[in-house]
Amino acid sequence: MTAYDEAVQRYFAAWNATTAEELEKAVAAAFTENATYTDPLADVRGHEALAAAISGAQQQFPGFSFRPAGAVDGHHALARFSWELVAAADGAAPVAGSDVIALADDGRISSVSGFLDRVPGA
């Protein structure tokens, strides 16, 4: 497994954390202290703001989880990957996107640039 794959696994662990304590630990493991996350719906910096953005998405889509959609591609300190937001009940994936991450020297994510490729009602 590459450093890119490991970073993306930690990223999904944060997005799929089920308790506040688990989320806090997963965010700290996946992201640097001053990491940024920017997508069409959010522009945040730091662990507390990242956890709040993730929690907000979880509240908006209860019973859903994020999963990778395809392989991780990386070079230098950058990686890109696609994902889907999947309903546990029926496996439907109404939301999908692609993210580009930058990795710090310790392998944690220092920035995320996210793109929404499929959204409900769009």
N, C-alpha and C positions, 0 to 999 in steps of 0.2 A: 504494500500500500504506500502511496506517495504522500508527501507532506500536504499536498493539495487535497487529496482524498480525506486525510485525517482532519484537516481544518474544516472541510465541508461536513464531515460527520459531526464534529462538535457544534457547528452552526445549526444543523438539524436537531441536535439534542436540545439546544436552547429553544428553538421554535416549537418543539414538541414537549417541553417540560410541563408537568401536570400540577405541580404545587409551587407556591411562591418561593419556598426554600430551594427546591430543585431548579427553578428558573434562575435564581440568584447565583447558584453555584455553576450552572451551565453557561450563563453569560460571562462569568469571570473566567471560565476555562476556555471559552471560544474567542473572546474579544479582549483587546488591550483596554486599559483603563479609559483612554480618550478616543476610543474607536468611534467612527461616524457611520451612520446608516442613512442613506438617502434613496427614496423611491418616490413615485408620484404622490403618495399619501403621507409620507413622513420625511423629516429631516432632523435627526437627533444625534447627540454626542454623549458618550459616557455610559457606564453600566446601568445607572438608574434609569436614564431615558430610554436605553435599549430595552430593558426589562419592561418598562411601561408600554412601549410600542408593541412588543411581542404579546404582552398580556391583553392589550386592546384588540389585537387581531384574533386572539383566542376567544375573547368574549364575543366578538362579532361573528365568529364561526365555531360555536360550540360543537363538540363531537367530531371535529375535523383534525387532520394532522398533515404535516408537510412531508413530502417524500421526493427524492430525486427523480428527475425525468431525463435519463441519459447519463453519459459519462462526464466526469470532471475533466476540463482541459486547462492546462496551466503552462506558464513559462515565467522565468525569473521569479518575482514575488507576486505575480498575478494569477488568478484562476477564474474561470467562468463555468457556470453550470446552470441547468434549468431545473425547475421544480414544479410540483403540483400540490394543491391543497385538496385533500381527499376526505370525503365523508365516510366515517366508520360504518354508517348504516347500510349504504348501498354501493360504495366505491366510486361514486360520482366525483369528478374533479372539476368544479365550476370555475376555479381560479388557477392560473398557471403563470409562471414568469421565468425570468432569467436574471441571474445576478453575476456581477463581477466583484471579486474580493481582492484586496491587497493584504499581503501577509507581513507581519513584523518579523524581526529576527528570531523571536521565540516561537514562531509558528502560529501565533494567534492572529486573528483578523484585526487589521487596523482601519479598514474602511470597506463599506459595501455600497455598490451602486446597483440599485434594483430596478427592474423593468417589468411591468405587468403585460403579459402577452395575451391573456384571456381573463376577462372579468364578467360577472353576471350582468346581463342587461346592456352590454356594450356591443 
